[in-house]
């Protein structure tokens, strides 16, 4: 049996926005954002107004073919040809992305016919390429923007300056993934699930390279360069431990582990001066510090800051310097070279456990999940655990805790980002608990009547001292719990399901 599918897709993103600000309202009754023009800042020429528009599109032609022989040997191949407006003006606005996968249903072989353990066993193997386009548009051509002001003919005019260098060689990032998997089912599907191993390599990472001016008109050129590798394993098992007329229990467990490494930052043309770059920032007491370092040979998500290992008898930090030696607070220079990797914001592994139970007319559903092997920067503690904070009401009670069990933090110590405010973020959450009761049919028109009560974000088990250890893991700067984060709410719901 074989099938063939072809298609065309077009996606357009159009975003327009505008904003204005004003202040100096003489009262709270006639002013405000409903009457923003009445403020004095606009009349004095101090208020601001702005607007923008972003328009991008993505066009794709795709095809897919499948073939199955005797329900034992399976083959699927696909091809996608995509063009992105962000790459307009380059020589590679269109990208070709193939994929192929094969499957072998082992239980259909003759040597498996007499066994009664596996009801299904299928081996899978696949390889595919997908593409990612730049976020910014028109990087293939030179662009202009408004710059500083110049005095000309008796008035100040805003100059027009270069905004980017042209790079016609810019192209898609390519994610190349190899996958081997096994699907299984045992004892008439009482146990089933899958096992998957993958190796994912991203080539041509899009990066902003520093370039000399001149000969370039702009000091940054966006180009393809580095390589990143991800490896991981995923497992899923669904079990029906109990299956009787009045009692049934379904449970599923999932597990995944992933490791990543930046293999290179350099491309064939553009090179970096160093094998690392710092990114991200944290805020404390009105100051800003760099928070993460991305380095060749290391994992994405590393926190990079000063490492404190102890306090002296007066509550002042004792640091570990670049040479691994201990230095007291007064002698420590806080040089960038003395920073260390002090944690990583990406969980090494995830787990989940979902359960559904039915006893006669009662039903109970519980969903749980967790993340482990990562750290979190506690922004609230970093801001509100310093004794130099002059406003007592802006301190946490933990400001009186003994640092390393020895002494409270000295009032001499300036606020800073260091390893003391980096905590283990491991957590286990019971996301949802739902309990219901079905009354069955009621009267002539109601076929089923069910009442239920549920709680969302029920419980979180963690040693993390902040509000919630589940923080953003996106991009290059995961694991920062900001000072002003709003906590997740716990909600309760009572509902009725009716079937007519």
Secondary structure, DSSP 8 states (H G I E B T S, - for coil): -EEEEEEEEEEEEEEEEEEEE----S-SSS-SGGGGGGSHHHHTT--EEEEEEEEEEEEEEEEEEEEEETTTEEEEEEEEEEEEGGGTTSS-SEEEEEEEEEEEEGGGSGGGTT-SSEEEEEEEEEEEEEEE--SSS-TTS-EEEEEEEEEETTEEEEEEEEEE---TT---EEEEEEEEEEEEEETTTTEEEEEEEEEEEEES-EEEEE--TTTSSSSEEEEE--EEEEEEEEEEEEEEEEE-SSEEEEEEEEEEEEEEEEEES--SS---SSSEEEEEEEEETTEEEEEEEEETTS-TTEEEEBEEEEE-TTS-EEEE-TTS-EEETTT----GGG-EEEEE-S-SEEEEEEEEEEETTEEEEEEEEEEES-EEEEHHHHHHS-TT-S-GGGS-GGGGS-BTTTB---TT-----BGGGEEE--EEEEEEEEEEEEEEEETTTEEEEEEEEEEEEEEEEE---SS-S-----TT---EE-TT------EEEEEEEEE-
